[in-house]
Amino acid sequence: MTSIQQIDTVEHAAATRDHPQPYRELGLKDDEYQRIRDILGRRPTDAELAMYSVMWSEHCSYKSSKVHLRYFGETTTPQMREKMLAGIGENAGVVDVGDGWAVTFKVESHNHPSYVEPYQGAATGVGGIVRDILAMGARPLAVMDPLRFGPADAPDTRRVLPGVVAGIGGYGNCLGLPNIGGEVVFDPSYAGNPLVNALCVGAMRVEDLHLAHATGVGNKIILFGARTGLDGIGGVSVLASDTFSGEETGPGRKKLPSVQVGDPFTEKVLIECCLELFREGLVVGIQDLGGAGLSCATSELASAGDGGMRVELDRVPLRAEGMTPAEILSSESQERMCAVVRPSDVDAFMRVCDRWEVTATEIGEVTEGDRLVITWHGETVVDVPPRTVAHQGPVYRRPVQRPTDQDALRANIPDALPRPSTPDDLRDTVLRMAASPNLCSRRWVTQQYDHYVRGGTVLAQPADAGMIRIDETTGRGVAVSTDCNGRYVRLDPYAGTQLALAEAYRNVAVTGATPVAVTNCLNFGSPEDPGVMWQFEQAVRGLADGCVALGIPVTGGNVSFYNQTGSTAILPTPVVGVLGVIDDVRRRIPTGIGGQAGDALLLLGETRDEFGGSEWAHVVHGHLGGRPPAVDMAREKLLAEILVAGSRDGMVSAAHDLSEGGLAQALVEAVLIDETGCRIAPPDGVDLFVWLFSESAGRVLVTVPRTEEPRFTDMCTMRGLPWTRIGVVDPDARALEIQGVGSIGVAELRETWEGTLPALFD
């Protein structure tokens, strides 16, 4: 943001209509700037220009995605909305999970800031999503982090990944929030544009739900938390609304906005302060200050209210001298909240803040009319209709065109790739796959996170889904999982997105929880590319249609465009998060093999020859082409119902989802999670390579006690779910024994699986 030396008032702006302004440098197009002038009937002041530029950015206004995102609302049925207390458009989605409890969850992106400054970019991504959950009135309970980087052995990945992981761990650990899951994926498309998505989940009593609105004429606006500084001016709102040129880190790099600087200890105190304010009933409306800072908080609160707002900007506590109104409004300094408070409650509000040593300042009030008026030392620097800033920005129907290479990509099927057939070759392939960057152990990453702080964690890495207890009395809990295979989405955006939904849904179900709601973070390239917009449109429709088939709603999410370097876009990556509910966490299904000697290992679902976009084709042959695995939402729903029933009736002692790497990888991970062995016997007549490495969807490996095997298999048969008995648990073997492949000892498997990331990043 350009520093403005002379304060530009509304009066001055009206008198100098032709005064040139740097609107292009702030990301506004000619027609957008002219529209602002038309709205105001004059040129904007420098402060107004700053507000419109950040609020009309792609990151804040969703101007290229709105026309497509409406499809979520159009397809959500009354039955899907039944348990949804807050949805798209709020800070985070909220669902009623029973017994008077509500759970809120959301995932957002902090991609470009994390490339520019990995530690602070990732840390403030965690801080921002936590405040979104807090702003709904909930106590944040846990975080997750879906991450994607360039090639694991690339020099820049060695720069970015350790900083990102340290930032996530540093901020989350200091907040005292467990990290219960996520993803780490490597692909050349993410080189120069990593994806750092952050999810938070929180819980509250249903009656404690809070929304972001400024209602009640005369109610006071109180800014509380950290002081406002020059860090993060323009920050994520600008960084996330443009494409990297490829020279950001070189000698000729362009000037970038500063990345926000986080202080988790300030946020920890802010969380406790907010929760006490909620308990005491001292808050009418509340909004966190994240992307676009005060510009967002003031305009959105006023826009969602029943009147206008007046703000005295010179009352904002600052930590830098000489800041201008435009800089104060655009600053994305962290750990700040903005509350609407009744005049009679202001003293009590301030006492709570004082007790927690949180800086709090009354900066304005709700007014009659429909104007947001901001003054600076008595001079008016902003006088705008707030909805035009917050909710009436540009809406673009970008050109949509199927990429010209899509047919060739789909035609490049992997069927002709050489496949291993001998026992030695198959054994070597099992080990090679287990050691590959996308399938190897994430322990080097996850050991830097605290999984069990607060004492509510029930399942965490490397479980298929994270699970936390939300009610100590009843044991009620929730499970959360995120997923996306960008290669699948590149091959078929509609089906690939449904595969992401299906796997996240399945990961929740294998814990014994019932999936109830969806959030998303839609990471794509430039919306100015018609091919990217085709991918985006198809992904949105695939996700919405999949949710209808499963009967669960999309409660909110995030769109992240411009994820590309120069003309090279990332793989389309619509990360899907699914939330599930379990009435008693004591009946959870653990991930792994578990069980006792002789317990049955069953493979649920059907295996087909499906290798388009597979990890085997990628790792062994560097191939991407063909069609992704078929997805059947009705089958996924049936599978989930059977897993939940198996959990409720004590018929399943362990389970593990099958996804990347197929059955072979699931067996490797299950054996290592439980440090036990098993003996596997493939069915007669199967192609052993296909059986082991296919990535067909809708499959789960379950362990069933011998006493429960007839009852469980009868249930599967009666409900039409295919199942196959493939082996038994054998703890004494201390090996994965596969008939036709051979025996691989637990020690060899562990060395292979866990050695990759430490060798690359230690």
N, C-alpha and C positions, 0 to 999 in steps of 0.2 A: 504494500500500500504506500503510495507517495505521501510523504509528510506535507501537510498543508500549513503554511506559516501564518496566513491571515485568515481569521475565522469568517466563514461565508454564511451570512444570515439569510433567512427567507426574504426579508426586505431587500437585501442587496441582490439576491438572485432575481427577484422580480424586476429590479431596475437595470439589470445587466443581462438581458435575454441572450445576447450573442456572445457572451463570454465563453471562450473555448474550454472544454473539459476533457480530461483523459479517460473517457468512457471505454475506449477500445482496450486500453492498457488494463482496465479493470474487468475485462471479459465480456462487456456488453457489445452487441452488434448495433449497427446504425439504426435499424428499425426498432430495436428494443429501447435504445436511448430516446428515439422520437416518441415512442409510446409513453415513456415516463413524462416527457414534456407535455404530452397531450393530457395525461392524467392530472398533472399539477397545474396546467395552464401557464406554465413558465418553465424555465430551466430548473433542474434540481440544485439545491445547495450541495456543497462538497460532502456534507454529512448524509444527506438524502441519497446522493449518488453512491456513497459507500454502502448504505443499507440496501438499496435496490440491486447493486452489483453482486453482493454476496447472497442475498435472498433469491435472486433470479438466476443464480448459478445452477448448473446441472445438478450438483450435489444436493442443494437445498430445495430447488423448485420441482425437480423431476419433470422438467419441461419436455423431454423427449420420450419419457416412459408413461406419462399419465394416460395417454389414449389407449395404451395396451393394458395398464394395470387395472383399468375399470372392469376388465373381464373377470377379475376375482370377485368383485361385488355382484356382477351379473349372474354368476354361476353359484354363489353361496345360497343354499336353501334355508328356509326357516328352521329346519331340524338341525342344520349345521351351526346356526347362530344361537341355538337354544342355551348353550353353556357359555357363550362368549359375552363377557362383560365390557370389554373394550377391544376395538379392532383397528383396522387400517386407518391411519390418520392421527392416532394417538402416539404418545412417546413409546409405548410398547403394548403388545396384545395382552389381554387378561382373560383367563377362563376360570369358571367355577369348578373346583375339583371335589366338592362334597364336604360335608361336616362343617359348613360355614367357612371353608378355606377357599381362597382364590390364589392362583399362581400367575405371574407375569413373566414373559420371556421374550427376548428379541436378539437378533444378530445383526451387526453392522460392520462396515468396512473401514479400515484405516490404511489403505494400500499405499498410496503415493507418499504420505508422510513417513511411512515405515521404510521406504526405499531411501528417502533423503536422509533421515536420521533414525536408524533402526531401533535404538533403545527407546527414545522418547516417543517416536511414532507409535510403537506397539504399546508402550506403557499408557499413553494417553488414550489409545483406543480402548483399553480395558477400563480406564477411568470414565470415559464417556458413556460406554454402554451400561456401566454400573449406575451412573446418575440417571439414565433413562428409566431404569427399573425403580430407583428410589423415587423418582418424580411421580410414579403411579401410586405411591403410598406404601410400597412393599419394602420389606427388609431384603436386600440382596443376599442370596444364599450360596451361589456357586457361579463359576465362570467356565467357559470352554473356548478353544481357539483353533478354528479351521485355518491352516496355513498352507501356502503354496509358494515354491521357490523355483528358480532355474535349476539346471543340472547340478546334482549334488557335489560334483567335483569341480565346478566352475569357480574361479577366483572370487567373483562378486557374490556368489552364494556364501562363500566363507566369510565375506564381510557382513552380509545382511542377516543370515540366519542366526548366528550367535547373539547378535545385538537384539534381534526381535525376541528370541527366547528369553534372554536376560530381562528385557523390558516387561514382558508378560509376567514372568516369575517375580521380578522385583516389585512391581506394582500390586499384583494380586496377593502375593505373600504378605506384603506389608499391610494390606487392607484386612487380612485375615479371612480371605475367601478361598475355599478349595477350588482347584482346577480339576474338573472331573472328566474331561474328555476333549476330543477335537481330532484334527487330522494334520498330517505332514505329508505333502505331496511334492514331488519333483518333476519338472517337465521343462524342456527348452523354451517353451512359449512364455514362461514366467520370468525368464532372464531379463533383468532391467525393469520388471514390473511384478514384484511379488504380491501375493494376496495375503493380507493380514486381516482376517475377519475375527470378530470377538462377540461371544454370546454371553449373556448373563440371565440367570433365572432367580426370581425372588418370590416370596410368599407373604400373604396378609390375610386378615379376616375380610370377608366380603364387604362389610360396612366401611372398611377403611380405605376403599378405592378413592383416589384423587385424580382429577383431570386438570389439564392446562387451560384455564380460562379466567379472565379478569371480569368478574361480575360484581355488581353492587356499587352504585355511584357513591363516592366518598371513601371507599375502601383504599387502603394504603398499599403501595408497591414497595417491597423491601428486598434489597439485594444483599445476599449474605454468603459468606465463604471467603475465598481467597481474594486478594486485591487484584485489580486489573492492570496488566502490564503490556509491554510491546511484544511479548512472545506470542507466536501464533496469529499475528495479524494477517487476515486473509486465509490463514492456515488451510484446513481441510476443505473449506468451501471453494477455494481457488485451486488448490493442488488436485482435488478430485474432479475438477471440471475442465481439464485440458489433457492433451496427450503429451507424454514425455518425448522430447525431440531426439533423445539418444545422446545428448551432450551435457546432461545435467551434472555429471561428475567429472567431466573433462576440463581442460584449460579454457575452453571457449563456452563454458556453461552459462546458461541464461540465469537471471536473477529469479530466485524462487522465494515464495513466502516462507517465513520462519515457522518451524514446527513447534507445536505447543510443548511446554515443559510441565511435567506432572509432579505432584507432591502427594504420595499416597497417604501420608500421615495426616495431612490436612483433610483429605477426602474421608478418611476413617472417622475423624471427629465430626465432619459435616454429616455423615450418614447417621451417627448417633443423635446429633442435634435435630436433624429432620424427623427422625422417628419419634423423638420426644414431642416435637411440635405437633406431629400428627396425633399422637396419643392424647394430647391436651386439647385437641380440637381448635388449634389456633391458625389453621391454614384454610383459606377459601379456595385458592387455586395455586398451582405451583408449576414451574418450568425450569429445567436445567439449562445451563449455558454451555452449549457444545459448539457445533458448527455454526458460524455466523454470530456467535456471542450474543451481546445485548441486542443487536439488530433482530435476531431471531426471537429472543425471549420476549421483548417488548411487543413486537408486531404480532407474534402468534398469540400471546395472552390477550392482547386487545382485540384481535380479529375474532377469537373464539368467545369473547365476552358479550355483554349486552350494552356496552357504551364505548366511550373513548378512553384515552389515557394521557396523562401529562407526566413528563419525567424531567427532573432537573439533573442534567448530566454532570454538572460540576460537583454534585454531591457524591459521585461514584468514587470510592476509595481507590487510589492509584498507587502503583509501586514504581512508576517511572515518571520523571519530570517532563513537562512540556508536551504531554500528549494532547492531540487535537480531538475534537468531537468525532471526526471520522475514524480516527484510530481507536478511540474508546469503544465506539459502536462496532467496529470490525474485529477487535481483539478476541481471540479464542483462548485466553488464559483459562486454565482449568480450575476445577473445584469451586465452582460458583453456582448458586441457585437464585431464582427470583420468585418471590411469594406474594400473593394477594392476601391482605390481612384486614380484618375489620378494625376500625379505629379503637374500639373498646378493648381489643386484644393486643394492640401494639406493645404496651408495656410488658405484658406477660411474654409475648414473643421475644422481646429484647432480653428479658431476664433469662429465658432458656438459652439464647445464643451466648449471653455473657457467662452463664454457668459452664458452657462447653468451650469458652474462649474462642468463639466464632465471630468474626467481624460482621456486623449487620448494620445497614444504613437504610433509612427511609429515603427513597429517591423520587417518589411521585405518588399519584393517586388515580383511581378510576374516575372518569368524568362523564358528563352527559355528552350526547352527540356521537359522532363516528370518526373522530380525528385522533391520531397519535401525534401529540405535540411534545417536542423535546427542546428544552432550553439550555443555554450555556451562559452562565453568569448574567441571567436575565434577558438574554437575546435569544429569539427563536431560531434554531438551526434546522429543525425538522417540523414539518406540518403536512402530514400525509394521511390518506385513508388507509388504515392498517391492513385491510384485506388485500389491497393492491400490492402491498409488500409481501405479505405472508402467503396468500392463497390465490392470487389472481395474476401470477406471473405468466410469461409466454407459454403457450402449449403448441408443440410442433408435432405434426404428423409427418415424420421423416420418411423418405423413400424406402421402401422395403423390396428387396430383390433377392431371390435365391442365388447364392454364390455360383459363379460359372464353373467352379471346380468341384461342386458338390456331387454331380453325377459321376465324374471320374473317381472321386474319393470313394464313393459307395461301390463302384465297380471293381475297385482294387481289393478284392476279397483275399483273406489270408489262407485260403484252402491249399494253395500250392506250396506254402512254406514247408521246408523239411521238418518232420516231426520225429522226436525220439521214439524208439520202439524196443530196444533191448533193455534188459533190467539195469545194466550199468548206465546207459544213457538216461533212462528215466530217473534213476537215483541221482545222477549228477544234475538233472534239471530241477528236481525238488530242492536241492541245496542251492543251486544258482539262483533260483527264484526267491528262496527264503533270505538270501543275502542281498538281494537287489534293493536299491534305495527306497522304493515305494512299498516294499513288503517287509523289510527288516524291522527289528525292534526299534521303537521310539523312545526307549528308556533314557538315552542320552539327553533327549529333550525333556521328557516328563519328570525325570528325577530332579529337575530344577524348579518344579512346582510343588506346592504343598497340597496334597489331596485330602487330608483328613482334619485340617483345622476346623474348629467349631463343633466337631464331633457328630455331624449329621450325615457324613458321607457313608453310603452303603456300597456303592460300586464306583470304581474309577478305573483309569487306564491300568491294564490294557483290556478292560471289559468292553463289550460291544456298545454299551451305553452307560453314561454316568447316572447314578441314582442317589438322591438325597432324601432324608427323612424330614418332613415338614411339621409333624405333630408327634411330640414325644409320648403323648397319652395313648393315642390309637395306633401309632406306627404308620400312619398314612404318609405316602411319599410320592415323588415324581421321578421319572426317568427321562433323559434327554440324549439325543444323538444328532449329529450333523453328518451330511454326506454329499458328495458329488464326484463323478468321474468325468472330467472334462473331455476325455477322448470319446466317450460315448456320446456326449452332447455335440461334439464336433461332427460326428458321423450322422446323427439324427437328433436335432435339438428337442423335438417334441418327445420322442421316446427316451432320449438320454436324460431329460429332466424327470420324466416319470420313473426312470430307474433310480435316480438320486432320491426321489421321494420314497420309492419302494424300499430301498435299503435302509434309510433312516427309520422308516416305519417298522421294518423288520428288526432292526437293532434294538428298538425300544421293546418290541414284543418278545424277543428272546430273553429279556429280563423278567418277564411275567407281568409287565405293566401294559395297560390298555392305551393305545395311542389316541389322543384327543384333539390335538391342534398342531398347526404348522407355522413356522416363521421362515424367512428366506433372506439371503443376501445374493442378489443377482449381479455377478461380476462379468462384464462384457467389454469389448473394445469400443471404438469410437462410434457414437450414434450417427455420425455424419457419413458412415459407410453403410450403404443399403444392405450389404450382405450381413453385417453385424445386426442391423435392425430386424432382418429376417430371422436370424438366430434367436434374438430376444423375443420377438413376437411368438415364435414357435415354442420357446421355453415357457413363457407365461401361460400359453394355452395348455401346454402339456401338464404343467403343475396344477392349474385350476381344474382341468378335467380329471386329473388323477385324484385330487382331493374330493371331488364330487363322488367318484367311484368308491372311495374309502369312507366317505361320510364325515370327514373332519375339515374344519375351516382353516384358511390362511388368516392369521390374526394380525399380521403386519410384517414388516421387513425393511429392506434397504435395496436401492439400486446403485450400483457403482459402474459408471461408464468410463470411457477414455483409458481403459486398461490396455495400453499398447505402447510400444516404443517405436516412434516413427510410423511406418505403415504396417508394422508387424503386431497383430493383435494376439492377446492371450487366447488359449482355448476357452470357449464359452463355458463359464463356471457358475451355474446357478446353485449355490450351496443351499441345501434344504435342511432345516432343523425340525425335528418332531418331538413333541412333548407327550409323555404318557403318564397315567395315574395308576398307582397301586395302593390298595386299601391297607395293606400291612407289609412293610418291607421285609419282615421276617420270612415271607414266602417267596422272596426273590429267587430267580434262577441265576446261579453264578455262571460266568463265562469259563469255558474250558472243557475238560473231560470229567473230572470229579469222579464220584461214584466209588463202588467197591469192586474188587476183583470179580470178573464174570458178568458185571452189568453190561447191558446191551448198548451198542452204538448204532443208532438209526440215522439214516439220511432221509430227510423229508423233502419232497419235491422231485422234479424230473430233471435229468441231465441230458442236454442236447449238444450237438457239435456246433458251438457258438464261440468264435474266437475274434470276431470283429472288435477292434479297440481293446483287446485283452492285454493283460500284463505280460503274458507269455510272448505274444507277438511283439510287444514293445521292448521287453528286456532282451529276448534272444535274437530278434531280427530287426529291431528298430522300425517296425512296420505300423502304420496306421491306415486302416481302410476297411471296407465292407460295411456290414450292418452290426449294430450293437445287439446284445441279447434281447430276446423278446420279453416283454413285460406284460403281466396279467394281474391287474389290480384285484379282481375278484379272488384269484388264488392267494394273493398276498393277504387279503382280509381274512380268508379262511385259515391260512397258516397262523396268523396272529391270534385268532380266536382259539385255535387248538393249543397254542403255546400258553395262553393265559389260563385256559382250562387245566392244562397239565400242571401249571404252577399252583393253581388254587387247590387242586386235588392231590398234590404231592406225587405226581406221576413222573416228573422230570427232575433229575438231580443236577444236570448241567446242560448247557447249550451254547452253540457258537454259529453265528451267521456265516454263510458262504458268500464271498464277493470276489475282490481281486485275487487272482492266483488260484481260485477254485478250491476243490476239496483238499488238494495236497497242502495248500497253505493253511487252511482251517485246521487240518490235523496237526501240522507243525506247531501252530500257535497254541492249540488246545493242550497238547502234550507238554509244552514248555510252561504254560501258565500254571499247571497243576503238578509239574515235576513228576509225571507218571508215565506209564507206557500203555500201549494198546496193540492189539493184533487185528489187522484189517484184511478181509477177504473179498475182493471184488466179485460181483455177480458173474455167473457164467456168460460168456459170449460178448462181454462189453469190450469196447476199444479202450484199453487201459489209459492211454494218453488223454483221450477225451474225458474219460471218467474222472481223472485226477485234476486236469487243468482247465476244463471248460468253466466259463463264468456265467452259466445259466442262472437266471434270477429265481427268486422264490424258493430257495433251498436253505435248510438249517441242519446242522449236525446236533443231535440230542443224545444224551445219556439217560437211559431208563433203567431203574432198578429191576432186577430179575422178577421180583414179585409183582411189579406193575406193568411188565411188558405186554401181557395179553390184553389188559384193560386199555392201555394206551394205543396199541395197534388196532384194536377193535374200533376205538373211537375214530382214528384216522380213516380206516376203511369205510366205516359207516358214513362219514362225512365227505368221502371222495377225495381225500388227500393222499397222493402216492407216497409210499414209504418203502425203504429197503433196509434190512438188517445187514450191516456191513462189517461188524466186528464186535470185539469185547474189550473191556478195560482189563489191563494186565499190569498192575503196578510193579510186580517183580521183574518184568522184562526190562524196565528202564530204557525202553527203545520204542521207536515207531516202526512196527513191522508191517510191511505191505506185501501181500502175496503177489509175486510177479515182479517185484521191485527189489525187495531185500529189506534188511534191517538197518536203521540209522539210530545210533545211540543218542540218548538225551544230551550227553555232554557234547557230542559233535554238533548236534542241532543248535544247542545254545551258543556255542562258539561262532557258528556260522551266522545265526540270526542276530546276535547282539554285537558283533564286531564291526559292522559297517560304519555306522555314524561316528563312534569314537575314533576310528581310523581317519575319518575325513575331517573332524572338527576339534578333536582334543589338541 
